């Protein structure tokens, strides 16, 4: 038996994060949706920045940073892969010993942290020492030396 499956059109990841980039396809969705998007100012083939997505049971809205206050059907977009790496290396010198450590983090996580998210929630894949260096600028070794006497009290 031979099955001919039709490939679904490429669409964006509905769980895209703030800062992810998407390209407007100018198709898909209800007939009126691409027309409304063009009226608002979207241009076919242009790349836009995700502010957030609202995932529903049958429909996902995407909010774009370039168009505050508007939402669009996610099926009208595809993910845009940029040449910018998904991770970034933070080079952080300890404020006490001046030893610089390199900590790789996801760009989207770094943006969430800069927007006020807590380091322990934003960077769960980092060690406690690496998170402390990001938060306070003090490396794990110096942090332990600063507070080693606290363990003896009690």
C-alpha positions in Angstrom: 0.0 0.0 0.0 1.4 3.4 -1.0 0.5 6.4 1.1 1.2 9.9 -0.2 1.3 12.2 2.7 1.1 15.9 2.2 3.7 17.9 4.1 2.1 20.5 6.3 3.2 24.0 5.6 6.1 25.3 7.7 4.8 27.3 10.7 6.4 28.7 13.8 7.0 26.9 17.0 3.9 27.8 19.1 6.1 27.8 22.2 8.5 30.4 20.9 10.1 32.6 23.5 10.4 36.3 23.8 13.1 37.5 21.5 12.7 34.6 19.0 12.4 35.7 15.4 9.7 34.7 12.9 9.0 35.4 9.2 5.6 36.5 8.0 4.4 34.1 5.3 1.3 36.1 4.2 -0.8 32.9 4.0 -2.6 30.3 6.1 -5.2 30.9 8.8 -8.6 32.3 8.0 -8.9 34.1 4.7 -9.2 37.5 6.4 -6.2 37.0 8.7 -3.3 37.6 6.3 -5.3 40.7 4.9 -5.7 42.1 8.4 -2.0 41.5 9.1 -1.0 43.4 6.0 -3.4 46.3 6.9 -1.7 46.5 10.2 1.7 46.7 8.5 3.2 43.2 8.2 5.1 42.6 5.0 5.5 39.1 3.4 9.0 37.7 4.0 9.9 40.3 6.7 11.3 39.0 10.0 9.7 40.1 13.3 10.4 39.6 17.0 8.2 37.5 19.3 6.9 39.3 22.4 4.9 36.2 23.6 2.5 33.5 22.4 -0.8 32.5 23.8 -1.4 28.8 23.1 -5.0 27.7 23.0 -6.6 24.4 22.2 -7.2 25.0 18.5 -5.4 28.3 17.9 -2.3 30.1 19.0 -1.9 33.9 19.0 1.6 35.5 18.5 2.3 39.0 19.8 5.1 40.8 18.1 7.4 43.5 19.6 7.1 45.6 16.5 3.3 45.7 16.7 2.3 46.3 20.4 -1.3 45.7 21.1 -1.9 43.3 18.2 -2.0 39.6 18.0 -1.8 37.3 14.9 -2.5 33.7 14.1 0.8 31.8 14.5 0.2 29.7 11.4 1.0 32.8 9.3 4.6 32.7 10.5 7.6 30.4 10.3 10.6 30.3 12.6 13.6 32.4 11.3 17.0 31.0 11.9 19.5 33.7 12.3 23.2 33.5 12.1 23.3 34.7 15.7 24.1 31.8 18.0 21.4 30.6 20.4 23.8 30.7 23.2 26.0 33.4 24.5 29.2 33.2 26.6 29.2 35.5 29.6 32.8 36.5 30.7 32.4 37.5 34.3 35.3 38.5 36.5 34.9 37.9 40.2 34.8 41.1 42.1 37.1 39.7 44.8 39.7 37.6 43.2 39.4 39.1 39.6 39.4 35.6 38.1 37.2 35.6 35.0 34.9 32.7 34.3 33.1 31.9 31.1 29.5 30.8 31.5 27.5 29.7 28.4 23.8 30.6 28.6 20.9 30.6 26.2 20.2 34.1 24.7 16.5 33.8 25.5 17.2 32.9 29.1 19.6 35.9 29.5 16.9 38.2 28.1 14.4 36.8 30.7 16.9 37.4 33.5 17.5 41.0 32.3 13.8 41.4 32.3 13.6 40.6 36.0 13.3 36.8 36.2 15.1 35.0 39.0 18.4 33.4 38.1 17.5 30.1 39.8 14.4 29.8 37.6 16.0 31.2 34.4 19.2 29.2 34.5 18.3 25.8 36.2 21.0 24.1 34.0 23.8 26.2 35.6 25.6 25.3 38.9 24.7 27.3 42.0 28.2 28.8 41.8 27.7 30.0 38.2 24.3 31.5 39.1 25.9 33.3 42.1 28.6 34.8 39.9 25.9 36.1 37.6 23.9 37.6 40.5 26.5 39.0 42.8 29.7 39.0 40.8 31.4 36.8 43.3 32.8 33.4 42.3 31.9 30.2 44.2 35.3 29.9 45.9 35.3 33.5 47.1 31.7 33.2 48.2 32.5 30.1 50.3 35.5 31.9 51.9 33.4 34.9 52.7 30.8 32.8 54.5 32.8 29.9 55.9 32.6 31.1 59.4 28.8 31.2 59.2 28.7 27.4 59.1 30.4 27.3 62.6 27.8 29.5 64.2 24.6 28.1 65.4 
